[in-house]
Amino acid sequence: MLRWVGTPPPMQLRVMQTQWGSCSPAGRLTLNPNLVKAPRECIDYVLIHELCHLGEHNHGPRFHRLLETLMPQWRSVKARLDGLVEQLMPA
């Protein structure tokens, strides 16, 4: 487990039109079930991204440093996932 994550956070699945995942202020992770159609590295990116929000809830410099530490290639993986949106998310 990541050092800032003491116990596994509560999780739920929910079909979302524009997001692969989210993290509530209370620390609940919500994942889009369509994510399972994505390549493994893209799934890993979304999970790591949302877990980083448990340490830093916004997308500020601290969040990006944490994400960069855990997945240095996150930008290229995100770009790949962004390119698959129309294919993986039903309209």
mmCIF file of the C-alpha atoms, coordinates in Angstrom:
data_MODEL
# 
_entry.id   MODEL 
# 
loop_
_atom_site.group_PDB 
_atom_site.id 
_atom_site.type_symbol 
_atom_site.label_atom_id 
_atom_site.label_alt_id 
_atom_site.label_comp_id 
_atom_site.label_asym_id 
_atom_site.label_entity_id 
_atom_site.label_seq_id 
_atom_site.pdbx_PDB_ins_code 
_atom_site.Cartn_x 
_atom_site.Cartn_y 
_atom_site.Cartn_z 
_atom_site.occupancy 
_atom_site.B_iso_or_equiv 
_atom_site.pdbx_formal_charge 
_atom_site.auth_seq_id 
_atom_site.auth_comp_id 
_atom_site.auth_asym_id 
_atom_site.auth_atom_id 
_atom_site.pdbx_PDB_model_num 
ATOM 1  C CA . MET A 1 1  ? 0.000   0.000  0.000   1.00 0.00 ? 1  MET A CA 1 
ATOM 2  C CA . LEU A 1 2  ? 1.132   3.563  -0.515  1.00 0.00 ? 2  LEU A CA 1 
ATOM 3  C CA . ARG A 1 3  ? 2.485   5.255  2.597   1.00 0.00 ? 3  ARG A CA 1 
ATOM 4  C CA . TRP A 1 4  ? -0.285  7.871  2.727   1.00 0.00 ? 4  TRP A CA 1 
ATOM 5  C CA . VAL A 1 5  ? -2.981  5.204  2.327   1.00 0.00 ? 5  VAL A CA 1 
ATOM 6  C CA . GLY A 1 6  ? -3.440  3.528  5.701   1.00 0.00 ? 6  GLY A CA 1 
ATOM 7  C CA . THR A 1 7  ? -6.237  1.163  4.723   1.00 0.00 ? 7  THR A CA 1 
ATOM 8  C CA . PRO A 1 8  ? -7.787  0.385  1.358   1.00 0.00 ? 8  PRO A CA 1 
ATOM 9  C CA . PRO A 1 9  ? -10.252 3.154  0.530   1.00 0.00 ? 9  PRO A CA 1 
ATOM 10 C CA . PRO A 1 10 ? -13.923 2.400  -0.086  1.00 0.00 ? 10 PRO A CA 1 
ATOM 11 C CA . MET A 1 11 ? -14.578 1.908  -3.775  1.00 0.00 ? 11 MET A CA 1 
ATOM 12 C CA . GLN A 1 12 ? -17.555 1.827  -6.071  1.00 0.00 ? 12 GLN A CA 1 
ATOM 13 C CA . LEU A 1 13 ? -18.220 1.377  -9.772  1.00 0.00 ? 13 LEU A CA 1 
ATOM 14 C CA . ARG A 1 14 ? -20.370 3.857  -11.680 1.00 0.00 ? 14 ARG A CA 1 
ATOM 15 C CA . VAL A 1 15 ? -20.747 4.501  -15.369 1.00 0.00 ? 15 VAL A CA 1 
ATOM 16 C CA . MET A 1 16 ? -19.641 8.074  -15.991 1.00 0.00 ? 16 MET A CA 1 
ATOM 17 C CA . GLN A 1 17 ? -19.870 9.902  -19.308 1.00 0.00 ? 17 GLN A CA 1 
ATOM 18 C CA . THR A 1 18 ? -16.689 11.963 -19.042 1.00 0.00 ? 18 THR A CA 1 
ATOM 19 C CA . GLN A 1 19 ? -14.505 10.458 -16.309 1.00 0.00 ? 19 GLN A CA 1 
ATOM 20 C CA . TRP A 1 20 ? -12.570 7.247  -15.758 1.00 0.00 ? 20 TRP A CA 1 
ATOM 21 C CA . GLY A 1 21 ? -12.446 7.745  -12.013 1.00 0.00 ? 21 GLY A CA 1 
ATOM 22 C CA . SER A 1 22 ? -12.880 10.158 -9.148  1.00 0.00 ? 22 SER A CA 1 
ATOM 23 C CA . CYS A 1 23 ? -12.009 10.533 -5.495  1.00 0.00 ? 23 CYS A CA 1 
ATOM 24 C CA . SER A 1 24 ? -14.496 12.143 -3.126  1.00 0.00 ? 24 SER A CA 1 
ATOM 25 C CA . PRO A 1 25 ? -13.367 14.520 -0.358  1.00 0.00 ? 25 PRO A CA 1 
ATOM 26 C CA . ALA A 1 26 ? -14.166 11.677 2.054   1.00 0.00 ? 26 ALA A CA 1 
ATOM 27 C CA . GLY A 1 27 ? -11.729 9.379  0.212   1.00 0.00 ? 27 GLY A CA 1 
ATOM 28 C CA . ARG A 1 28 ? -14.163 7.140  -1.689  1.00 0.00 ? 28 ARG A CA 1 
ATOM 29 C CA . LEU A 1 29 ? -12.829 6.053  -5.071  1.00 0.00 ? 29 LEU A CA 1 
ATOM 30 C CA . THR A 1 30 ? -15.292 5.735  -7.915  1.00 0.00 ? 30 THR A CA 1 
ATOM 31 C CA . LEU A 1 31 ? -14.197 3.914  -11.056 1.00 0.00 ? 31 LEU A CA 1 
ATOM 32 C CA . ASN A 1 32 ? -15.894 3.760  -14.415 1.00 0.00 ? 32 ASN A CA 1 
ATOM 33 C CA . PRO A 1 33 ? -16.500 0.069  -15.276 1.00 0.00 ? 33 PRO A CA 1 
ATOM 34 C CA . ASN A 1 34 ? -15.652 0.836  -18.931 1.00 0.00 ? 34 ASN A CA 1 
ATOM 35 C CA . LEU A 1 35 ? -12.063 1.212  -17.742 1.00 0.00 ? 35 LEU A CA 1 
ATOM 36 C CA . VAL A 1 36 ? -11.671 -2.583 -17.859 1.00 0.00 ? 36 VAL A CA 1 
ATOM 37 C CA . LYS A 1 37 ? -11.610 -2.306 -21.684 1.00 0.00 ? 37 LYS A CA 1 
ATOM 38 C CA . ALA A 1 38 ? -8.500  -0.111 -21.557 1.00 0.00 ? 38 ALA A CA 1 
ATOM 39 C CA . PRO A 1 39 ? -4.897  -1.330 -21.757 1.00 0.00 ? 39 PRO A CA 1 
ATOM 40 C CA . ARG A 1 40 ? -3.386  -2.351 -18.432 1.00 0.00 ? 40 ARG A CA 1 
ATOM 41 C CA . GLU A 1 41 ? -1.058  0.651  -18.173 1.00 0.00 ? 41 GLU A CA 1 
ATOM 42 C CA . CYS A 1 42 ? -4.052  2.973  -18.634 1.00 0.00 ? 42 CYS A CA 1 
ATOM 43 C CA . ILE A 1 43 ? -5.944  1.215  -15.843 1.00 0.00 ? 43 ILE A CA 1 
ATOM 44 C CA . ASP A 1 44 ? -2.856  1.536  -13.640 1.00 0.00 ? 44 ASP A CA 1 
ATOM 45 C CA . TYR A 1 45 ? -2.664  5.253  -14.450 1.00 0.00 ? 45 TYR A CA 1 
ATOM 46 C CA . VAL A 1 46 ? -6.273  5.889  -13.400 1.00 0.00 ? 46 VAL A CA 1 
ATOM 47 C CA . LEU A 1 47 ? -5.847  3.915  -10.168 1.00 0.00 ? 47 LEU A CA 1 
ATOM 48 C CA . ILE A 1 48 ? -2.587  5.686  -9.298  1.00 0.00 ? 48 ILE A CA 1 
ATOM 49 C CA . HIS A 1 49 ? -4.104  9.078  -10.201 1.00 0.00 ? 49 HIS A CA 1 
ATOM 50 C CA . GLU A 1 50 ? -7.073  8.528  -7.892  1.00 0.00 ? 50 GLU A CA 1 
ATOM 51 C CA . LEU A 1 51 ? -4.928  7.138  -5.070  1.00 0.00 ? 51 LEU A CA 1 
ATOM 52 C CA . CYS A 1 52 ? -2.743  10.248 -5.315  1.00 0.00 ? 52 CYS A CA 1 
ATOM 53 C CA . HIS A 1 53 ? -5.877  12.259 -4.532  1.00 0.00 ? 53 HIS A CA 1 
ATOM 54 C CA . LEU A 1 54 ? -5.961  10.589 -1.122  1.00 0.00 ? 54 LEU A CA 1 
ATOM 55 C CA . GLY A 1 55 ? -2.695  12.424 -0.404  1.00 0.00 ? 55 GLY A CA 1 
ATOM 56 C CA . GLU A 1 56 ? -3.526  15.648 -2.256  1.00 0.00 ? 56 GLU A CA 1 
ATOM 57 C CA . HIS A 1 57 ? -7.102  16.278 -3.297  1.00 0.00 ? 57 HIS A CA 1 
ATOM 58 C CA . ASN A 1 58 ? -6.494  18.944 -5.949  1.00 0.00 ? 58 ASN A CA 1 
ATOM 59 C CA . HIS A 1 59 ? -4.364  18.894 -9.114  1.00 0.00 ? 59 HIS A CA 1 
ATOM 60 C CA . GLY A 1 60 ? -1.716  21.250 -7.761  1.00 0.00 ? 60 GLY A CA 1 
ATOM 61 C CA . PRO A 1 61 ? 2.070   20.913 -7.848  1.00 0.00 ? 61 PRO A CA 1 
ATOM 62 C CA . ARG A 1 62 ? 2.167   18.513 -4.883  1.00 0.00 ? 62 ARG A CA 1 
ATOM 63 C CA . PHE A 1 63 ? -0.303  16.178 -6.589  1.00 0.00 ? 63 PHE A CA 1 
ATOM 64 C CA . HIS A 1 64 ? 1.712   16.187 -9.817  1.00 0.00 ? 64 HIS A CA 1 
ATOM 65 C CA . ARG A 1 65 ? 4.997   15.548 -7.984  1.00 0.00 ? 65 ARG A CA 1 
ATOM 66 C CA . LEU A 1 66 ? 3.415   12.538 -6.301  1.00 0.00 ? 66 LEU A CA 1 
ATOM 67 C CA . LEU A 1 67 ? 2.000   11.225 -9.579  1.00 0.00 ? 67 LEU A CA 1 
ATOM 68 C CA . GLU A 1 68 ? 5.343   11.791 -11.327 1.00 0.00 ? 68 GLU A CA 1 
ATOM 69 C CA . THR A 1 69 ? 7.153   9.856  -8.586  1.00 0.00 ? 69 THR A CA 1 
ATOM 70 C CA . LEU A 1 70 ? 4.811   6.878  -8.873  1.00 0.00 ? 70 LEU A CA 1 
ATOM 71 C CA . MET A 1 71 ? 4.405   6.878  -12.667 1.00 0.00 ? 71 MET A CA 1 
ATOM 72 C CA . PRO A 1 72 ? 7.029   8.990  -14.467 1.00 0.00 ? 72 PRO A CA 1 
ATOM 73 C CA . GLN A 1 73 ? 5.462   8.227  -17.863 1.00 0.00 ? 73 GLN A CA 1 
ATOM 74 C CA . TRP A 1 74 ? 1.938   9.255  -16.787 1.00 0.00 ? 74 TRP A CA 1 
ATOM 75 C CA . ARG A 1 75 ? 1.610   11.945 -19.471 1.00 0.00 ? 75 ARG A CA 1 
ATOM 76 C CA . SER A 1 76 ? 2.077   9.528  -22.365 1.00 0.00 ? 76 SER A CA 1 
ATOM 77 C CA . VAL A 1 77 ? -0.220  6.953  -20.736 1.00 0.00 ? 77 VAL A CA 1 
ATOM 78 C CA . LYS A 1 78 ? -2.894  9.615  -20.167 1.00 0.00 ? 78 LYS A CA 1 
ATOM 79 C CA . ALA A 1 79 ? -2.569  10.713 -23.800 1.00 0.00 ? 79 ALA A CA 1 
ATOM 80 C CA . ARG A 1 80 ? -3.049  7.110  -24.895 1.00 0.00 ? 80 ARG A CA 1 
ATOM 81 C CA . LEU A 1 81 ? -6.153  6.748  -22.717 1.00 0.00 ? 81 LEU A CA 1 
ATOM 82 C CA . ASP A 1 82 ? -7.523  10.084 -23.934 1.00 0.00 ? 82 ASP A CA 1 
ATOM 83 C CA . GLY A 1 83 ? -7.147  8.792  -27.483 1.00 0.00 ? 83 GLY A CA 1 
ATOM 84 C CA . LEU A 1 84 ? -9.261  5.740  -26.659 1.00 0.00 ? 84 LEU A CA 1 
ATOM 85 C CA . VAL A 1 85 ? -12.230 7.586  -25.121 1.00 0.00 ? 85 VAL A CA 1 
ATOM 86 C CA . GLU A 1 86 ? -14.528 7.333  -28.158 1.00 0.00 ? 86 GLU A CA 1 
ATOM 87 C CA . GLN A 1 87 ? -13.696 3.653  -28.555 1.00 0.00 ? 87 GLN A CA 1 
ATOM 88 C CA . LEU A 1 88 ? -14.077 2.656  -24.881 1.00 0.00 ? 88 LEU A CA 1 
ATOM 89 C CA . MET A 1 89 ? -16.833 4.919  -23.540 1.00 0.00 ? 89 MET A CA 1 
ATOM 90 C CA . PRO A 1 90 ? -20.266 4.388  -25.043 1.00 0.00 ? 90 PRO A CA 1 
ATOM 91 C CA . ALA A 1 91 ? -22.001 7.556  -26.189 1.00 0.00 ? 91 ALA A CA 1 
# 
